[in-house]
């Protein structure tokens, strides 16, 4: 850490990558499938490694990956970012909690990102960091465009929700590190009740602002998402030429 300028120590990133990718048939978990010749996770890692404000990145990994150096070759060349390899837990939230404890020194802001979102957007991520500084928490999200129904027993519709107030959460999600740690500690014994870090932060009394994210910040979940990711990668590479 001594070769990292002090002004670059304000932001850390946690990438949750300990999942099994069970929605995809056969082969390795999705975060280790190749996209453009490198593992899916490597795309988001390289993005955050290139951000000047990021001093350290903690990767929450499954036990098998921690014993397989071949999966981690993409870490051999970094932009000076300190890398923490952390054993993940039985759930995503437990993995993030483990990674938060591995950050050293404690950052001002921590971003939590899904390994399966390979195309985080520069402008929106910068806005997320600044919003987290101002409000305590911030998330990237997309406005919901479909009409949403709440169903009851027998799939009978009980309510039609006002989609003008609804947003689909993305990552990264950014928080003041100390406040997120306090929120996690308060719910440590029932992390399974929460589906994202913002919900944990909200349960601890924190405020979260939405930063609109682009459609290309999608999560690779199903086989057809890999086809979409390959097309998006082609557009990214064309724009860089």
N, C-alpha and C positions, 0 to 999 in steps of 0.2 A: 504493500500500500504506500510505501514511502515515495515512490516515483509518480504518484498521482497528485496533481496540484490540488491544493486545499479547496479552490473554488469549484472543483469537479466532484466534491464529496457529497453534494446535497441530495442526490437521487440514487436509489437502488431499485433493482428490478427482480421480482420473483417470477420465474416461469414454471408453471405447473405441468410436469411431464411424466408423472408416475402412473398414468392410467394404462389400461390394457387394450383400449381401442376395440372393445367387443362388438361395436356396431359394424365393423368391417370384416368381411369373410376372409379367413385364412391369413397366412403370412404374419409379419411382425405388427406390433401395435402401430397405429397410424402415425404417431409422431416420429417413427423411425423408417417409415416408407419414404422412398426417394421422390423428390420433386426437383426437377432440373439437375439431377445428378447428386444432390445432397439431401440429408434427412429433412423432413418437413420442419422440425423444430429449429434447424439451422437458419432458416430464413428469418424468423422473428429474433433469434439470438443475434444474428449479424446486424439487424436493424438497431437493436438497443445497444449493442457494442459500439456502434458508430455515433451514438448520441453523446455530445460533449458533456452533458450534465450527469451522465450515468457513471458512477465510480465502481459499482459492483453488481454482479448478477448472480443470484442463487437459483440453481436448477434443482427442483425436487424430482428425484428419479426413483424408479423401481429398483429393487435389489439386484435383479439380473443385469440391468444396464450398468450399475456401479461396478460390476465385475467383468464388464466387456469393454475394454478400451477401444475396440474397433468402432463402436457406436459413437464414440466421443471424439473422433479425429477432427471434427470441425472446430473443436476448441483449441487446437494446436496453434492457431494464428488469431490473435485478438488485437483490438486497438488499445491495449493497455488497461482494459477493464479487469478488475479482480473477479475471479470466478469461484463460487462456492458450490460444491457438489453435496447435495443433502439427500438423505434417505427419505423417500416419500412415505406417507401413511396409507391407511386402508381407504381413505376418501380424499377427494380433492382438497377439502378444507383442512384436513389433518396435515396434508402435504404442505400446504401454504403456511400453516402454523409452525411446522418444523423449520421451514425455510426462513421465516421471519426471525426465528431465534438464532439463525446462523449468520445474520448480517452483522458485520463488524468492520468499522465502527457503525453505530446506529445512524442511519441517514435521517435527513429532514423529511423527505418524501419517499414513499415506496410505491412502485407500480406493480400490480399483479396481472400477469398475462397468461392466456391459454397457449400452450405449445402448438395447438392446431389452428391458430390464426396466423398465417404466414405473411400477411401484407398489412401490418399496422401503418397508419397514415401519419406522416411527419407533422403536419399542421395541427391535426386533432390531438395527437399525443402531447405536443407542446402546450396546447390549450388546456389539456387535462392536468398537466403538472401545475400550471399557474392557477387553475381553479381549485386544485387540492390545497395549494398554499393559502388561498383566500378563504375557502369555505370548510376545509378539513377533509373533504372527500369529493371525488369527481369520477364519473364513468363515461366512457363512450357508449352511445346508444343510437338506435335507429327508430324513427317514428313508425308506429304500427299502421299499415295501410289496409289490412283486412278488417272486416267487421268481426268483433270478438263476442262470442256467446259464453255465458257461464251456465254449465249444465248441472242438473241434479240427478237423482236416482232414475235409472232407465234412460239416461241421456236426454231427458226432457229439459228444454231450455227454461231457465229460471230468470235470466237477466241478459240484456244486451248492453255491453259496456260502451262508454263514450271513448271511441278510439282517439279522439283529439287529445286525450290526457295520457295515452298509453305509449310506452317506449320499450323496445326490445333491447336488453342490455348486451353490450359487447365487452371486450377487454382491449387495452389495459384499463384497469380501474386504479385510480390513484388516491393516496391518503397520506395525511401526516402520520409518519411511522409510529410515533409514541401513542397517538390516539387509536390507531388500528390495533396495536399490541394490547392496549387496555381493553378494547372491545372484544378481542379474541379471548383474552384471559377470563373475561366475565362469562363467556358461554363455552368455555373449554370442554365441559362435560357433556355438551349436547350439540356439537358442531354439525351433526347430521341433520339438524333441523333447518339448516340454511343452504341455499343453492348458489349464493355468490358472496363475495367479500363485502359488497355494499350492504347486503342485508344484515351481516354481522355488525358492520359499522353503524347502521341505522338503529339496530337493537341496543347499541351502547349509547344512543342519544346523539350520534353524529349526524351532520347534514351533508348531503351528497348533491352536487350539481351535475346536470346532464350536459355533455358536450356531444354534439351530433357527429356521428362517425359515418364514413362512406359505406356504400354497399360492398366494396371490394374488401372490407375488413371482415369477411365472413369466416365462419368456423368450418373446417373440413371435418365432416362427420360421416357422410355416406360415400359410397364409391363414386357417384356422380359428382360429388364435390371435388374429387381429385381432377376430373376432367375440367371443371370450371377453374381450378387452381392452375392447371397447366396453361389454359388460355390466358389467364391473368398474368402469369409469369412471362408469357410471350409478349404481352403488351408492356410490361415493366421493362423488359430487356430492350424492346424496340425503342422505348422512350429514352433509355440511357445511351443509345447509340448516336 
